[in-house]
């Protein structure tokens, strides 16, 4: 029995926009600053830098652009390698290829989905012995939970390799009280339409290193020299963010805590729903901080911000052991699809993507198992009670049949 006659599509993470965003956009439009750059961009950079806790920020057209610029400023190029988790969205690896460098993939921690630091340390040693120059290590904050920077940063420092954080999914998250985006030499944020906050399309490069941000800013505006005519000594890119989209981002940023609270509420409801179900756990932080335990081993909710990790709960993901659960993750996805509810498998690992089939990878099988047994569930802050009621009813119906 459906909870509503309307069977409209329920998405994983739809944009959460309303009257405030409209007012900011209208104000920017009426200001006359319609072309790229302008006062909204400047203010958005300052506000994001303050929120993340860094000194400098550069607003760009996408998270991918932020990654590309960051790699260029770190000197990535032909003949070099960049270490990337195999469990990530393809943009992380694509940005490496844009520079002419070669991605080398590393498997993940099976509990969190973040990069396996034990594998990383050994790989950096072997690359050094082989005489390969590593331009950067790019950990990814998977589904809004920070990687283990207390372990990653010393390993990379010992190998003299800079850390570039792909924080596209983690704005608003924390690690030991520090905001996501404040780790590494640079961090890249994304404001795509499905992220915690959105500028429709957009991203931000953040860092405490003024020189790196200045270099990235220069490259992002076609590498134009500061002279009256158009003069170019380097290849540049058209990567800057529109003033109108920055206005949208500022409105979204002002509502960030509200949106984080809604996503955490949904995460906790999912945790309770799967409590006591054998063979089912939430992918996330193995944290012993307050609020981490949902009642049974392997099922955890978002930890309190005082814990080791404070996830932003961007997407709630379950991992299913089919032998213990008696059903597969894809079967739940198919059931929800009959009610027009979107789900998605965990990222397909890069080493399994045809385009990267020849790339070097250090594997344990953890990422492939998460891909085969994981399912992301609707998690957006814009989902209303009627929509979430449909989702939870459909999940409960599926579980009752099992």
VOROTI-586103 format. One line per field, with one value per residue (C-alpha): residue in one letter; x, y, z; residue number from 1. Coordinates in steps of 0.001 Angstrom, whole numbers, plus 500000, padded with zeros to 6 digits. Each point is the difference from the previous one (the first is absolute). Example, Ala and Ser with C-alpha at 12.3 -4.5 7.8 and 13.67 -1.06 7.14 Angstrom:
2
type	[a,s]
east	[512300,501370]
north	[495500,503440]
up	[507800,499340]
seq	[1,2]
! end
This chain:
402
type	[x,x,x,x,x,x,x,x,x,x,x,x,x,x,x,x,x,x,x,x,x,x,x,x,x,x,x,x,x,x,x,x,x,x,x,x,x,x,x,x,x,x,x,x,x,x,x,x,x,x,x,x,x,x,x,x,x,x,x,x,x,x,x,x,x,x,x,x,x,x,x,x,x,x,x,x,x,x,x,x,x,x,x,x,x,x,x,x,x,x,x,x,x,x,x,x,x,x,x,x,x,x,x,x,x,x,x,x,x,x,x,x,x,x,x,x,x,x,x,x,x,x,x,x,x,x,x,x,x,x,x,x,x,x,x,x,x,x,x,x,x,x,x,x,x,x,x,x,x,x,x,x,x,x,x,x,x,x,x,x,x,x,x,x,x,x,x,x,x,x,x,x,x,x,x,x,x,x,x,x,x,x,x,x,x,x,x,x,x,x,x,x,x,x,x,x,x,x,x,x,x,x,x,x,x,x,x,x,x,x,x,x,x,x,x,x,x,x,x,x,x,x,x,x,x,x,x,x,x,x,x,x,x,x,x,x,x,x,x,x,x,x,x,x,x,x,x,x,x,x,x,x,x,x,x,x,x,x,x,x,x,x,x,x,x,x,x,x,x,x,x,x,x,x,x,x,x,x,x,x,x,x,x,x,x,x,x,x,x,x,x,x,x,x,x,x,x,x,x,x,x,x,x,x,x,x,x,x,x,x,x,x,x,x,x,x,x,x,x,x,x,x,x,x,x,x,x,x,x,x,x,x,x,x,x,x,x,x,x,x,x,x,x,x,x,x,x,x,x,x,x,x,x,x,x,x,x,x,x,x,x,x,x,x,x,x,x,x,x,x,x,x,x,x,x,x,x,x,x,x,x,x,x,x,x,x,x,x,x,x,x,x,x,x,x,x,x,x,x,x,x,x]
east	[500000,501485,500211,498984,498280,502799,502803,502406,503707,501914,503668,503085,501034,497984,500924,498611,499120,497201,499104,503309,501966,497605,500498,503785,499882,497659,502237,503045,498129,498851,503506,501099,502763,498739,503283,502462,501648,498688,499248,497967,502975,502340,497598,499358,503738,500417,497030,501016,503574,498700,497654,502742,502571,502605,501506,499275,497349,499499,496495,499970,497565,500073,501638,501820,501463,501166,501762,501602,501309,501281,501947,501506,501110,501646,501950,498217,500832,501282,502333,498555,497431,497181,498636,496196,497501,498388,496675,499063,498089,501821,500744,502793,501831,499095,501608,503277,499862,499297,503476,501725,500859,499093,497486,500965,497042,499857,497278,497867,499344,496983,498369,500003,500706,502851,503549,501823,502934,501965,500030,500919,503153,501305,499118,501845,503069,499918,499483,502980,502190,498901,501058,496487,499212,496705,498470,497256,497811,496283,497902,496226,497559,497598,496274,500710,502264,503585,502913,502510,502193,501841,501425,500091,501861,503004,500352,500032,502269,502527,499912,500175,496795,497356,496416,497168,496624,496986,497422,497308,497571,500942,499243,498720,501638,502742,502983,501148,498219,501612,497784,500196,501954,502636,502323,502843,501792,496725,496438,497389,496277,497056,496700,498397,496214,499972,502514,499383,499745,499764,500803,498392,503521,503096,502875,502601,503703,501028,503382,502140,502684,499588,502470,498186,496627,501505,501457,496692,498135,502347,499514,496224,499660,501733,503425,499663,502897,499252,500449,497427,500102,499522,503369,500486,503161,498235,497083,497013,496409,496560,499205,498584,496579,497158,499013,496363,500869,502145,496944,498091,502896,500031,496315,500606,503013,497929,497669,502724,499480,496254,500569,502618,497543,497350,502406,501209,496395,499422,503217,498820,496599,501676,502232,497003,498151,502803,500750,499813,500076,502767,502541,499191,502136,500341,503167,501778,502265,501213,499834,499651,498786,496577,497110,501983,498292,496497,499424,501524,503496,500710,497093,501034,498511,501829,502300,499773,502185,502145,500977,502898,497921,496878,498494,497857,497808,500021,498797,498995,501292,499208,502292,498298,501508,497601,500778,499091,497220,498286,499730,502235,500370,498953,496723,499120,500921,497713,497151,500355,500123,496471,498882,502033,502628,503574,502868,503516,502812,503179,502487,501287,503742,502314,502030,496815,499228,500897,501705,502444,500337,503762,500797,502082,497952,500711,496988,498525,496546,498353,498820,498585,498089,498525,498993,498323,498282,499404,496954,499561,496563,498099,501729,499277,499041,497298,498015,496770,498196,497691,502935,502031,496857,499771,503646,499868,496691,501456,503108,497889,497785,503063,501446,496657,499962,503406]
north	[500000,503349,502892,502442,499919,502110,497665,502789,499233,500100,500787,499158,503573,502671,503703,501631,503501,502447,503617,501017,498765,501833,503269,499708,499313,502921,502305,498912,500372,503501,501008,499785,497492,497331,499094,497630,501361,502813,500811,496821,497871,501926,499681,496304,499282,501806,498253,496502,500562,501105,497005,497544,501714,500876,503279,499899,498771,500040,499598,498024,498425,496471,497724,498363,503367,500479,496625,500702,503401,498593,497261,502510,502258,496998,499323,496877,499190,497417,497389,500306,498008,501078,497582,499865,497754,497508,500581,503476,501895,500084,503742,499307,497815,502086,503093,498072,499029,503617,500922,497196,498134,496354,498970,497128,498548,498825,497884,501116,499330,497642,501703,503601,499745,502498,499350,497097,501754,496783,499403,503633,499891,496881,501339,503297,498048,497759,502949,501783,496893,499701,503596,501247,503588,500321,503434,499598,497676,500781,498492,500278,500686,497225,500852,502863,498271,501235,497687,499190,503077,499269,496986,501291,503252,498503,497223,502523,502412,497216,499265,503742,499793,502759,499166,501384,499215,499246,501406,500229,498011,501203,503699,500354,496795,499973,497888,500328,503330,501429,500804,497959,501966,501164,497032,499538,502665,500692,498698,499974,500494,499396,501865,497747,499714,496925,501189,501281,503542,500849,502813,497954,499269,501197,499253,501553,499522,500776,500207,501825,500357,503418,499181,496875,501760,502979,497654,498160,503321,501091,496736,500103,503286,498899,500793,503607,502281,503224,502320,502076,497710,496230,498419,496291,498201,496812,497831,501047,498918,501597,498644,502924,499968,502271,502858,498842,496452,501297,501876,496717,498395,502713,499422,496259,500424,502050,496992,497337,499060,499613,497713,497964,499464,498657,497525,498784,499475,497817,498060,499225,498856,497630,498678,499239,498430,497493,499347,496286,499033,497404,500651,503714,502930,503657,500928,502617,500837,497366,502643,499466,503520,500899,498909,497571,496762,499402,496936,497050,499160,501403,502466,503538,503458,503251,500673,503146,502870,499468,496527,499082,500572,502056,498937,502460,496998,501014,496576,497189,496685,496506,497015,496603,496581,497958,496704,501347,502353,497607,502715,502155,503771,500118,498278,502805,502493,498241,499987,503740,500646,498585,502930,502449,500437,500544,497974,499446,497501,501165,501522,497453,499792,501717,496847,498361,502872,499136,503364,499234,496271,500225,502201,498703,499165,498631,497929,497952,499551,502299,502616,497379,498386,503354,500630,496596,500183,503697,502154,503740,501115,503309,502401,503555,502785,501133,496764,500750,497747,498601,499010,498514,498199,498358,498969,498506,498276,498410,498820,498586,498224,498423,498883,498544,497837,498636]
up	[500000,498928,502420,497292,496653,498514,498954,499045,499924,503303,499418,502043,500714,498178,500300,503142,498800,500750,500602,501559,496993,497689,501892,499822,496259,499318,502011,498002,496716,500864,501025,496375,500740,497607,498339,501709,503133,502150,503642,500618,498941,502279,502949,499322,500040,503323,501589,498879,501164,503402,500259,499055,502208,497392,498860,496267,497557,496248,498540,496757,497558,501449,502527,497107,499005,503594,499954,496611,501085,503287,498259,497588,502839,501696,496809,498748,496411,497514,501429,503499,501929,502308,502593,500023,501819,497657,501767,498790,497343,496685,500246,502505,497503,496947,501499,500276,496334,498987,501282,498085,503198,500618,502682,502287,501880,503611,501601,502916,503647,499921,502992,498773,496272,500400,498813,501684,501667,500562,496250,499375,502112,498265,496541,500532,501107,496931,497643,501536,499645,496365,499369,499270,500896,501885,499417,502619,502018,499626,502809,499559,502845,499076,500161,502385,502559,500273,499318,502768,499729,503243,498163,496423,500576,501888,497406,497154,501863,500540,496277,499190,497977,500257,500915,497883,501589,497849,502422,497326,502166,503484,500521,503569,501233,502645,501016,503616,500165,496851,497011,496824,497429,502476,499428,497537,497966,498202,500056,497251,500702,497676,499767,497399,500024,502246,502603,503536,498598,496330,497609,497191,498813,501775,502320,502275,500556,503598,501693,502531,497316,498385,497235,498846,499917,498138,497384,499625,499721,497216,498080,500495,498073,496792,501533,498947,500876,501929,497008,498035,496965,499991,500765,500825,501089,501107,498931,502088,500510,500116,503457,502010,501676,498892,502320,499792,501023,502848,501306,500018,501855,502667,500744,500192,502278,502446,500338,500207,503651,499474,497015,501856,502848,497652,498386,503391,501040,496945,500705,503529,498736,497545,502780,502186,497086,499390,503678,500728,496316,499575,497281,499589,501087,499172,498152,502028,502841,502441,502704,503739,500670,501400,497875,497907,500972,498676,502160,498177,498792,496543,499946,500762,499769,499383,502952,502059,498829,503102,498755,497732,496902,499529,496689,498084,499062,496347,498856,502327,498692,501198,499485,499796,500625,497842,501727,503426,498910,497600,497350,497820,499968,496366,500892,502396,497292,497519,502534,500641,496260,499677,502177,497883,502728,498853,501481,498720,500521,501677,497552,497517,500761,497559,499386,498666,497621,496389,499494,502842,499394,499407,503004,502884,503095,503486,500967,502825,498465,502570,497497,497652,502864,501015,496399,499787,503406,500649,499299,500502,501179,499667,502379,498854,502374,497556,500419,501865,502463,497351,497827,502842,501157,496604,500154,503498,499301,496862,501872,502846,497462,498382,503327,501096,496900,501008]
seq	[1,2,3,4,5,6,7,8,9,10,11,12,13,14,15,16,17,18,19,20,21,22,23,24,25,26,27,28,29,30,31,32,33,34,35,36,37,38,39,40,41,42,43,44,45,46,47,48,49,50,51,52,53,54,55,56,57,58,59,60,61,62,63,64,65,66,67,68,69,70,71,72,73,74,75,76,77,78,79,80,81,82,83,84,85,86,87,88,89,90,91,92,93,94,95,96,97,98,99,100,101,102,103,104,105,106,107,108,109,110,111,112,113,114,115,116,117,118,119,120,121,122,123,124,125,126,127,128,129,130,131,132,133,134,135,136,137,138,139,140,141,142,143,144,145,146,147,148,149,150,151,152,153,154,155,156,157,158,159,160,161,162,163,164,165,166,167,168,169,170,171,172,173,174,175,176,177,178,179,180,181,182,183,184,185,186,187,188,189,190,191,192,193,194,195,196,197,198,199,200,201,202,203,204,205,206,207,208,209,210,211,212,213,214,215,216,217,218,219,220,221,222,223,224,225,226,227,228,229,230,231,232,233,234,235,236,237,238,239,240,241,242,243,244,245,246,247,248,249,250,251,252,253,254,255,256,257,258,259,260,261,262,263,264,265,266,267,268,269,270,271,272,273,274,275,276,277,278,279,280,281,282,283,284,285,286,287,288,289,290,291,292,293,294,295,296,297,298,299,300,301,302,303,304,305,306,307,308,309,310,311,312,313,314,315,316,317,318,319,320,321,322,323,324,325,326,327,328,329,330,331,332,333,334,335,336,337,338,339,340,341,342,343,344,345,346,347,348,349,350,351,352,353,354,355,356,357,358,359,360,361,362,363,364,365,366,367,368,369,370,371,372,373,374,375,376,377,378,379,380,381,382,383,384,385,386,387,388,389,390,391,392,393,394,395,396,397,398,399,400,401,402]
! end
